[in-house]
Amino acid sequence: EEMLHRKEVLQEPMTVNGERGSMDVLILPQSFEEVWAMLRRFLPDGAHIQGNSILVDGGRDQMRYLFVSMGKERKTIAYRLRTPQKKADARWPAHLPDPDGGEVKQVTELPDRGGIYAEARVAGPPASVLRRYSGYLQSEGWQPLGGEPTSGVFTRKDRMVVLAAEPLNGGAWSLLGLYERRVEGRFPGQ
């Protein structure tokens, strides 16, 4: 980390499966390409690139970094996550519909912003999983943003939920991701 000249712009507490951790946002003066070159040189097996992001897993110290490009020859944003050393059981947020009997993988809470990110392994292909979970949200009073139930964005009073799903094991299972957060004001029609 010393090789990256950085400016910290945000430090935020978080909990992962009920255990304390933190998230920091850093701005690096190096371009994404320069960061990638440094990481390949110093951590040849520890950095993985996908599109415009790089993930570095800290291993034993439970520190993870996500580096995101801000565009060619521009600064790079880094998210530094300090996660608990012990793995606690993940519990789906009680105020949200159950993920269809899925296996809850992780629940991360960001208390300063009133945000929750939750992941569960659920049976079925992504489109089917999103359709089912969208129905569960609507049955509990969440409204699809823009009136489209397949938009993946739902609102209720001063809360918003964003859904996503990606295929696992060739599409027989999906990873359902949900981000819920508090928002200022109310949404039209609510």
Salt bridges, closest charged atoms under 4 A:
GLU1 OE2 - ARG6 NH2 3.16
GLU1 OE2 - ARG80 NH1 2.54
GLU8 OE2 - ARG80 NH2 2.97
GLU12 OE1 - ARG113 NH2 2.72
GLU19 OE2 - LYS86 NZ 3.76
ASP24 OD2 - ARG80 NH2 2.80
ASP24 OD2 - ARG82 NH1 2.92
ASP57 OD2 - ARG64 NE 3.97
ASP100 OD2 - ARG132 NE 2.47
GLU103 OE2 - LYS105 NZ 3.41
GLU180 OE1 - HIS95 NE2 2.71
GLU180 OE2 - ARG159 NE 3.05
